[in-house]
């Protein structure tokens, strides 16, 4: 497996790197699944649903928000002491999944 080691990783497109980061995280997957069924949930509701710590959920929500897969309302930087409510951006998630699938199959991403 030496051809699939760390050096090959540097040649993946950024969207594929983000997709791999999200797909490889069990907590990210659980958060997205929970939000699919419970849109506009708070981070505390996500903590309770996943059984994870507040810090772990906050970290994964940041990754998901940075990727555009999850939106917090109000947006980060405008919360000023207000709790955010989160929802999934299905279109952004699909773009990342398509990019990942195209990468692993050698095809080209589909556009919607």
N, C-alpha and C positions, 0 to 999 in steps of 0.2 A: 503494500500500500504506500510505498514511498512517493509515488506520483500524485497522491491525494493529500499530501502533508501540508503543513502551514504555508509554504511558498505559493501553492496553487490558490490558496484562499485570497491572496492579494489581487487576483485577476477577476474576481467576481464583481459584477456591477453593484453599486451602492444599494439599489432596491433589493437585490438578491441577498445582500448581507443583512439588511433590515428584516427581510422575510425569514431568513434562517434564525436570526436572533429571536424573533417572536415565536416562530414555530417550535423552536427548541426549548421554550420555557413552558413548563406545565402550568405555572401560575398565569402567564399571559393567555394561554389557551382557556383556562377556567374563567378568567375575567371576561374574555370576549364571549364565551358561551353564556355566562350569567347575564351580561348586558344585552345579549340578543333577546333573551326572554324577559328581562327586567330593565328596559330603557329608562334613562334618567335616574339611575341609582346613585346613592352617595358612596363615598369611599368606605364609610363605616358599614354600610349594607354589603359591600363587596367583601370586606374583611370577615364579616359574619358568615357570608355564604361560602367563602373559600376556606375558612378556618386558618387563614394565614395571618401573619402579624401586620400591624398597621404600616410599619416601615417597608415590609416586603411588597405590600399592595401599592403603597405610594411610589416605590421605585418602578414597579412594572407599569403603573398608570402613566408615569412620566415617559417611559420607553414607548408605550402605545400612543400617547399623545404626540410625541415627537415624530412618530411614523405616520401620524394622521389617521390611524386606525380607530382611535377613540377620541371623542371630543368632550372636553369638560365645559360646562356652562355654569358660571361665567368662565371665560378663557383664562388660562394661567396668566398672571401678571395683572389681571383686573379683579381678582377675587377679594383682596383686602379684608381678610377675616371672614369672608363668606364661604360656606362649604360649596364645593362644586357638585354638580350632578353630571353623570357620565352616560354617554351613548356610543354605540358602534357606528363608524362610518363604513358601511358595507362596500361602497365603491372603492375606497382606498384599500380596504382589505383585499378585494378582488384583484386590484392592480398588482399588489405585492404577491399574491398567490400565482397570478399569471406569469409574473416575471420569474418567480422561483421555478415554476413548472417548465417554462421555456428553457431556463438554464439547465435543469437536470435532464431534460429530454433532447436538448440540442436544437429545439425549435425557436420560433420567435414569439414574443408575447402577443396576445390578442389585444385588440383595442376595443373599447366600448364607447 
